Amino acid sequence: MANEILTVEEAADFLRVSKVTIRRWCVSGRLPAFKIGREWRISKVELDKLVRPTEQRCCGDSCH
């Protein structure tokens, strides 16, 4: 399965945030992305990682 590459607008729609937020995350490095010309492109895999961070496993009352 090929990795789908999204535009800022598509990524914003997927995460239900503004395009400004996506651009800010790209610039800050919070969301790994690359530029083609002046436009950011974002991997769908990276968006999925942002939405589903690594699960923490906890035992008993140690979870908060």
C-alpha positions as CSV (number, residue, x, y, z in Angstrom):
1,M,0.0,0.0,0.0
2,A,1.5,3.3,-1.1
3,N,1.8,6.2,1.4
4,E,-0.8,8.8,0.6
5,I,0.5,12.4,0.5
6,L,-1.9,15.2,1.5
7,T,-2.1,18.9,1.0
8,V,-2.4,21.3,4.0
9,E,-6.1,21.6,3.3
10,E,-6.6,17.8,3.1
11,A,-4.7,17.4,6.3
12,A,-6.7,20.1,8.1
13,D,-9.9,18.5,7.0
14,F,-8.8,15.1,8.2
15,L,-7.8,16.4,11.6
16,R,-10.6,19.0,11.8
17,V,-8.2,21.8,12.5
18,S,-7.4,25.0,10.6
19,K,-5.0,25.2,7.8
20,V,-3.0,27.7,9.9
21,T,-2.6,25.1,12.6
22,I,-1.3,22.5,10.1
23,R,1.2,25.0,8.7
24,R,2.3,25.9,12.2
25,W,2.8,22.3,13.1
26,C,4.8,21.7,9.9
27,V,7.1,24.7,10.6
28,S,7.6,23.7,14.3
29,G,8.4,20.1,13.4
30,R,5.4,18.8,15.4
31,L,4.1,17.3,12.2
32,P,6.8,15.9,9.9
33,A,6.2,17.3,6.4
34,F,8.1,18.5,3.3
35,K,7.7,21.3,0.8
36,I,7.2,21.1,-2.9
37,G,7.8,24.6,-4.0
38,R,6.0,26.8,-1.5
39,E,3.4,24.3,-0.5
40,W,3.7,21.8,2.4
41,R,2.9,18.1,1.8
42,I,2.1,15.8,4.7
43,S,2.2,12.0,4.8
44,K,-1.1,10.3,5.9
45,V,1.1,7.9,7.9
46,E,2.4,10.9,9.9
47,L,-1.1,12.2,10.5
48,D,-2.1,8.8,11.8
49,K,0.8,8.8,14.2
50,L,-0.2,12.3,15.5
51,V,-3.7,11.1,16.1
52,R,-2.7,7.8,17.6
53,P,0.3,8.3,19.8
54,T,2.1,5.4,21.2
55,E,-0.1,3.6,23.7
56,Q,0.9,3.6,27.3
57,R,0.3,0.4,29.2
58,C,-0.5,0.7,32.9
59,C,-1.3,-1.6,35.7
60,G,-3.8,-1.2,38.5
61,D,-4.1,2.3,39.9
62,S,-0.9,3.7,38.3
63,C,-2.8,5.1,35.3
64,H,-4.1,8.6,35.5
